[in-house]
């Protein structure tokens, strides 16, 4: 086993695509990704049959981010799909599959939509996303913007042992182990869109964030990985390089 590259600082699961994430002390990982992650997504009805990205996201309505999902219980192998409730920006609590929630989103956005559920997770790309807190600090300095790390919507926020920003840009095609069990293959850097401009608490957008990533980092920030061996990962776990491929 090679040297420790980073340590897990925070873990997040996003039960509903483009809504707020839930901070976890531990997360169960299956071969299809973090259990409970992106379990639900709202689909723009007019895009469902003709667009490979038909999802209703904060790119269309920043208000999506202000909805806060909650699990009835933490996802585990024994209960991989716990019930999910969503607290709306107005403070109302609804089941994720409550038609009233879909109607409210449609009314506020002006777009007809429907809810899709998938046990395998409704991802943009690979199964697990990782982001370095050193890179958050580096981008904040480069952009002159007070960036909240949650703008990058990662599953794993990590602190690199080196303390160097953007070190993970060199991790593509690397096999990494998180804690004692989870083995992942880092397959590519994460190409970014205007979602990273949006403050997760206010919904306000700062275009300096994406501009900095686009101009200084080939429009990429953070890395994507696929699961090679499932297990449980926890806050505080070491992330170790196993090999390159």
N, C-alpha and C positions, 0 to 999 in steps of 0.2 A: 504494500500500500504506500502511495506517495504522500508527500507533505500535505498538511491541511492548507487549503486555499482561502477558506472563509468560514464564518459561523452564521448560523441562522439567527437573525434578530427578530423577525416577525413572520407569521404565516397568515395568509388571507384566503378565504373561500368566497366566491361570488355566486350565490345560488341563482340569481336572476341576471342574465346578461345585461350589462350596462348600468345596473343599479349598484348601490354601495356594497362594499365587501364586509365580511365578518372576520375580525381578528380571532385567531385560534392559538391555543398553547400547543396543540398537536393536531396533525392532519393525517388521515388514513389515505394511502395512495394505492390505487389499483393499476392494472395495465392500461386502462383508458384515462388515467389522470387522477387528480385529487377527488375523492368521493364528495359528491354534493356540489362540485364546481360547475358553473354554467349549466345547471340542471334545467333551467327554464330560459326561454327567450321569447320576446314578442316579435311577431313577424308582420311587416307592412304588407297588407293584403294585396296591394297593386303590384308588389314586387316579387311575390312568392313564386310565380311560375316563369319569371323572366330575368331574374337577377341572382347571381351567385352569392350576393351579400344582401339578403332581404330584411335583415334584422332592424328593429327599431332601437336606435342607440342614442347616446348623448350627442352624437354628431348632428342628428336631426332635431333633438330636443334635449338641451342640457338639464332640463328638469328631471330626466330619468335618473341622474346620479343622486338626486335628493331623496329618492325612495330607499328605505333601509330595511332589507330583509332580515329575518331572524329564523333560526332553526328551532323546531320543537325540541330536538336533541341533537347532539353532535353526530355527524355521519360516521358510521363504522361498518365493518364487514357484515355485522349482524343486522344493521339497519342503514343500508346505503342511501335510502331515499326518505329521510325524515320529512315531516310536514314543514312547509315554509310559509311564514306570514310576512307581510310587507307593511311597514309603517309609511304612510304617505307624507308628503311635505306638510300637510295640514294636521298631521298627528293621528289620523285614522288608521286602525289596524285591520288589514284584510288578508284572507288566504291568498296565496299566490295565484291559485286557479279560480278565484272568485271572479265571475263575469263583470262585477262592478268595478274591479281594478282595471280590467281591460277597457271597459267603457270610459273610465276616468282618463286613462292615458290617451285614448283615441280622441276624446273631447278636447283635452289640453293641447295635443299636438296637431289636431286637424287632419289626422290620417287614420283610416280604417286599419285595424290590425287584429291578429288572433294570437293565442298563446300556444307555444310548442314546448313539449317536455321530452327530454332524452336522458336516459340513465348514463349514456356514454359521454355526456358533456357536449355543449354546443360551442366549440372553440373556433377562433379565427384561423388557428394554425396548429401547432403541436400541443401536447398535453399539459405541460407545466411551464410557467414563466418565472424567471429569476431576475432580480434587480439589485444592484449594489448601492448601499447607502452612501458610499464614497462617491459614486457617480452622480447621485442626487445632489450632493454638495458641490461637485464639480460643475454640473450643469447650472445650478443656481448662481454660482460665481460667474460663469461664462455669459449667462443670459441677463444677469442683473435682476432676476426675478426670485421672489420668495417661493420656491417650489415645495409643495407638499408631496412626500414620496408616494402617497396614494394615487397621485395623478397617473402613475405608470401601471397601476392595476396588476401588480405581480402577485403570484402565489407565495413566492419566497423572497423576502427582503433579507439581504445578507451584508455582513460587515467583512470586507476582505482583510486577511491577516496583514497584508502589506500596507493597508491604508490608502492605496493608490486608486484614484478614480479611473474608470474605463478599462481596468485590467481584464474584465470579463469579455471584452471585445476579442480577446485572443483564445477564448475557450471553445469555439466551434470545433466540432469533431473530436470532442473529449468525453470520456466516460468518467462520471463523477459519482461518489457515494455520499449520501446524506444520512448522518447518524449511523446506526448499526445495520439498517435493513435496506433502505431505499437506494436503488441504483438507477441513474438516469444517463441518457446520452444527450449531450448538448449538441444540437444539430445546426443551429443558425442564430444570427442576431435578429432582433425584433425590429422590423420595419414599422415606423410610427406614423400616426395620423393626428388630426387636430384634437383628438380626445385628450392628449397629454397637456393641452393648454388649459383644461377646465378644472377649476378648484372644486374638490369633492364636497365641500360644505356649502359654498355659496352659489355654485354653478356659473360663476364669472370666468371669462376666458382671457388668458394672457398669451397672445400670439408669439411672444418672444421665446417661449419654451420650444415649440416645434421649429421655429426659425433657427434656433441654436443647434438643435439636433440635426436639422437638414443641412445646414451650412458647415458644421464642424464634425459631424459623425455619420456621414453618408445616409442621413435620415433614419438611422438605426440607434436604438438604445435598449439595453437589457438583452437577455438571451432566452431562447426557447429550447425546451428539452422534451424528449419522449421517455416513457418509463420502460426500463429494462427489467427491473425486479421490484415488485410491490413491497409495501410495508408501512411503517409509521414514521413520520418525521416530526421533530419537536423543536420548539424554540430552544436555542442553545446548542443544537447539534452542530458538529463539525461537518464541513463540506470538503471532501478530499478527492484529489485527482487520482484516478486509477490507471488510465492509459489514454492514448490517443488512437484515433482510427481514421 
